[in-house]
């Protein structure tokens, strides 16, 4: 699987955004992309996290849950390596 990104300079912190659709390794990854697994943080087009991860939530019972992500390097379905590359 391959996901391209762009760097966006918005002040003192460098943030990243996905550059175009990813090239999927298998149908399993295609089905869950952007719902369970994705680039950055779920619901945020720009983020300081430059990777692909499993989306999670911390503090589910708080009035405002905190979004989280668990970094993954290989597809959980087919085992293919996930490449995160800077867009040309």
Secondary structure by P-SEA (a helix, b strand, c coil): cbbbbbbbbcccbbbbbbccccccccaaaaaaccccccccccccccccccbbbbbbcccccccbbbbbbbbbccccccccbbbbbccc
